[in-house]
Amino acid sequence: MKYLIPFLVVLALLGCDNNPGESRDRVTKDAESYLDKPLTGMVNQHGLYKLLRSGGVVDDPNTNTGKVIAKPVIQLVKTTERIPLIKGAQMYLQYRITPFPDRPAWVDFRQVLKHPKMTLPDGSVSTGFDKPFKGKVSVNQSIGYVGYGFDEDYELVEGDWVFAVWYQDRKMVEQTFTTYWPDKEEAASLEAKLAALKRKEAQVRTAPVPEKDWPVKIEYDISDNPALKDVVPLKESPGTSD
């Protein structure tokens, strides 16, 4: 019996190596099958964010206000579809669109936003915008961020904000956020968290990121303590659009 067991093991090993070409063919067919699938999109992450740093406000005629934040670095505060109306708050979603079989380095997307009526300083009324942007493609997929930040009082409007990412004539992803006016207690707590994150971010040292890879999202382990004494930086990853 002691000779039988090694003999069976040898047979099993020979069986595994019997047809390596078949294994490679199966992997190739699986890859081809994946790339033959229709292009689809999904929302991986969404919620309330904080703008940690940026390159400042620049002109952009494609947005509702004619302005945009350059090189934003954002921080997830809370996963939610309800966004409190406080200045400094940001609402973002992370999208994933796949597969791109031709392996382009960049593709042309559109960020479409519909929001409640907003009266701009010049007296005009805005209900959204349709903005083109470039999406980076890696391993046949494009992952990035789109969103909106509240920097001005006139932007604080209550209601549904519907974000969508379009590729060519197809809407690939959609996410609705509902903005609301928080009570004084909630507003004070959130403002304390945003301020604490800003202080913590000043302690983070990161390698330079190429401008084409902005915005950047920094992830933290966030405690429930409003003071956020135990915030620990986990990682920094690039996005594609602000």
C-alpha positions as CSV (number, residue, x, y, z in Angstrom):
1,M,0.0,0.0,0.0
2,K,2.9,2.3,0.7
3,Y,3.8,2.2,-3.0
4,L,0.3,2.8,-4.3
5,I,-0.1,6.3,-2.9
6,P,3.0,7.9,-4.6
7,F,2.0,6.1,-7.8
8,L,-1.4,7.7,-7.8
9,V,0.1,11.1,-7.1
10,V,2.4,10.8,-10.1
11,L,-0.7,9.9,-12.3
12,A,-2.5,13.0,-11.0
13,L,0.5,15.3,-11.8
14,L,0.8,13.8,-15.2
15,G,-2.9,14.4,-15.8
16,C,-2.6,18.1,-14.8
17,D,0.2,18.6,-17.4
18,N,-1.4,16.4,-20.0
19,N,-2.8,19.2,-22.0
20,P,-1.5,22.7,-21.1
21,G,-2.6,24.1,-24.5
22,E,-6.2,23.4,-23.6
23,S,-5.8,25.4,-20.4
24,R,-4.3,28.4,-22.3
25,D,-7.1,28.2,-24.9
26,R,-9.7,28.3,-22.2
27,V,-8.1,31.4,-20.6
28,T,-8.0,33.1,-24.0
29,K,-11.6,32.2,-24.7
30,D,-12.7,33.5,-21.3
31,A,-10.9,36.8,-22.0
32,E,-12.5,37.1,-25.4
33,S,-15.9,36.3,-23.9
34,Y,-15.4,39.1,-21.4
35,L,-14.4,41.6,-24.0
36,D,-17.4,40.6,-26.1
37,K,-19.8,41.6,-23.4
38,P,-21.8,44.9,-23.8
39,L,-20.4,48.0,-22.2
40,T,-21.9,48.5,-18.8
41,G,-21.5,50.9,-15.9
42,M,-22.1,50.9,-12.2
43,V,-21.7,53.2,-9.2
44,N,-19.1,51.8,-6.8
45,Q,-19.2,54.4,-4.1
46,H,-21.2,57.6,-3.4
47,G,-21.8,60.0,-0.6
48,L,-20.8,63.1,1.3
49,Y,-17.2,64.2,0.7
50,K,-14.9,66.9,1.9
51,L,-12.6,68.9,-0.4
52,L,-9.2,68.7,1.3
53,R,-7.1,70.7,-1.2
54,S,-7.3,72.0,-4.7
55,G,-5.7,74.1,-7.4
56,G,-8.3,76.9,-6.9
57,V,-11.3,78.0,-8.8
58,V,-10.9,78.3,-12.6
59,D,-13.3,79.2,-15.5
60,D,-15.3,76.5,-17.2
61,P,-18.1,77.5,-19.5
62,N,-19.5,74.0,-19.5
63,T,-20.7,74.1,-15.9
64,N,-23.8,75.7,-14.4
65,T,-21.9,78.4,-12.6
66,G,-19.1,78.9,-15.2
67,K,-16.6,77.9,-12.6
68,V,-14.9,74.6,-11.5
69,I,-12.4,73.5,-8.9
70,A,-9.1,72.6,-10.3
71,K,-7.1,69.5,-9.1
72,P,-9.5,68.6,-6.3
73,V,-8.4,66.2,-3.5
74,I,-11.5,64.7,-1.9
75,Q,-12.2,62.7,1.3
76,L,-15.2,60.5,1.9
77,V,-17.0,61.5,5.1
78,K,-20.1,59.4,4.9
79,T,-21.8,57.0,2.4
80,T,-25.2,58.4,1.9
81,E,-27.7,59.7,-0.7
82,R,-28.8,62.6,1.6
83,I,-26.5,65.6,1.5
84,P,-26.7,68.4,4.0
85,L,-26.7,71.9,2.7
86,I,-23.5,73.3,4.3
87,K,-20.8,75.2,2.6
88,G,-17.7,73.1,2.1
89,A,-19.6,69.9,1.6
90,Q,-19.1,67.8,-1.5
91,M,-21.2,65.1,-3.1
92,Y,-19.4,62.6,-5.3
93,L,-19.9,59.2,-6.9
94,Q,-17.3,56.7,-8.1
95,Y,-18.2,55.1,-11.4
96,R,-16.9,52.0,-13.2
97,I,-17.5,51.4,-16.9
98,T,-16.3,48.2,-18.6
99,P,-15.2,46.5,-20.9
100,F,-13.5,48.7,-23.5
101,P,-12.2,46.0,-25.9
102,D,-10.0,48.3,-28.0
103,R,-7.9,49.4,-25.0
104,P,-7.9,53.1,-25.6
105,A,-5.8,55.2,-23.1
106,W,-8.6,57.8,-22.8
107,V,-12.2,58.0,-23.8
108,D,-14.7,60.9,-24.1
109,F,-17.4,61.0,-21.4
110,R,-20.1,63.5,-20.5
111,Q,-21.1,64.4,-17.0
112,V,-24.8,65.5,-17.0
113,L,-26.2,67.1,-13.9
114,K,-29.9,68.0,-13.2
115,H,-30.5,70.0,-10.0
116,P,-33.2,72.1,-8.4
117,K,-33.5,75.7,-9.7
118,M,-30.6,77.8,-8.7
119,T,-30.5,81.6,-9.2
120,L,-27.0,82.7,-10.1
121,P,-25.5,86.1,-9.2
122,D,-26.3,87.6,-12.6
123,G,-30.0,86.8,-12.1
124,S,-30.1,83.8,-14.5
125,V,-31.5,80.5,-13.4
126,S,-29.7,77.2,-13.7
127,T,-31.1,73.7,-13.5
128,G,-28.0,71.7,-14.5
129,F,-25.2,71.3,-17.0
130,D,-23.8,68.9,-19.6
131,K,-20.0,68.8,-19.4
132,P,-17.5,66.7,-21.4
133,F,-14.5,65.1,-19.7
134,K,-11.8,62.5,-20.4
135,G,-12.0,59.1,-18.7
136,K,-8.8,57.1,-18.3
137,V,-8.9,53.4,-19.4
138,S,-6.8,50.7,-17.7
139,V,-7.3,47.0,-18.0
140,N,-10.3,47.5,-20.3
141,Q,-12.2,49.6,-17.7
142,S,-12.6,53.2,-16.7
143,I,-12.9,54.1,-13.0
144,G,-13.3,57.7,-11.8
145,Y,-15.3,60.3,-9.9
146,V,-17.8,63.0,-10.7
147,G,-19.6,65.3,-8.3
148,Y,-20.3,68.8,-7.1
149,G,-19.2,71.0,-4.2
150,F,-21.0,73.7,-2.3
151,D,-18.8,76.8,-2.3
152,E,-21.3,79.6,-2.6
153,D,-24.5,80.5,-0.7
154,Y,-26.6,80.5,-3.9
155,E,-25.6,76.9,-4.6
156,L,-27.4,75.7,-1.5
157,V,-30.7,74.6,-3.0
158,E,-32.8,71.8,-1.6
159,G,-34.1,68.9,-3.7
160,D,-32.9,66.1,-6.0
161,W,-29.6,66.3,-7.8
162,V,-29.3,63.7,-10.5
163,F,-25.8,62.8,-11.8
164,A,-25.2,60.8,-14.9
165,V,-22.1,59.7,-16.9
166,W,-22.7,59.2,-20.6
167,Y,-20.5,57.5,-23.2
168,Q,-21.4,58.4,-26.8
169,D,-25.2,58.1,-26.9
170,R,-25.6,55.8,-23.9
171,K,-26.2,56.7,-20.2
172,M,-23.8,54.4,-18.4
173,V,-24.4,55.3,-14.7
174,E,-26.8,57.5,-12.7
175,Q,-26.9,58.5,-9.1
176,T,-29.5,60.7,-7.3
177,F,-28.6,62.7,-4.2
178,T,-31.2,64.6,-2.2
179,T,-30.0,67.8,-0.5
180,Y,-31.7,69.1,2.7
181,W,-31.3,71.7,5.4
182,P,-29.8,70.1,8.5
183,D,-30.8,71.3,12.0
184,K,-28.3,73.3,14.1
185,E,-27.0,70.2,16.0
186,E,-26.3,68.2,12.8
187,A,-24.8,71.2,11.0
188,A,-22.4,71.8,13.9
189,S,-21.4,68.2,14.1
190,L,-20.7,67.9,10.3
191,E,-18.8,71.2,10.3
192,A,-16.6,69.9,13.1
193,K,-15.9,66.8,11.1
194,L,-15.1,68.7,8.0
195,A,-12.8,71.0,9.9
196,A,-11.1,68.1,11.6
197,L,-10.5,66.3,8.3
198,K,-8.9,69.5,7.0
199,R,-6.5,69.6,9.9
200,K,-5.6,65.9,9.6
201,E,-5.0,66.3,5.9
202,A,-2.3,68.9,6.5
203,Q,-0.3,66.1,8.2
204,V,-0.5,63.7,5.2
205,R,2.5,63.6,2.9
206,T,1.8,62.1,-0.5
207,A,3.8,61.8,-3.7
208,P,3.0,64.2,-6.6
209,V,0.2,63.0,-8.8
210,P,0.1,64.0,-12.6
211,E,-2.5,66.6,-13.4
212,K,-4.2,64.3,-15.8
213,D,-5.1,61.9,-13.0
214,W,-6.9,64.5,-10.8
215,P,-9.1,64.5,-8.8
216,V,-7.5,62.4,-6.2
217,K,-9.5,60.6,-3.4
218,I,-7.9,60.0,-0.1
219,E,-9.4,57.3,2.1
220,Y,-9.4,57.3,5.9
221,D,-10.5,55.2,8.7
222,I,-13.0,57.6,10.2
223,S,-14.2,57.2,13.8
224,D,-17.6,58.3,15.1
225,N,-15.9,60.9,17.3
226,P,-16.7,64.3,15.9
227,A,-13.2,65.3,16.8
228,L,-11.8,62.5,14.7
229,K,-8.8,62.0,17.0
230,D,-8.1,58.6,15.6
231,V,-8.2,59.4,11.8
232,V,-5.6,57.3,10.1
233,P,-4.8,57.7,6.3
234,L,-5.2,54.5,4.4
235,K,-4.4,55.2,0.8
236,E,-4.6,57.8,-2.0
237,S,-5.9,56.9,-5.5
238,P,-6.5,59.0,-8.6
239,G,-9.9,59.7,-10.2
240,T,-10.7,61.4,-13.5
241,S,-13.2,64.2,-13.2
242,D,-14.4,66.8,-10.7
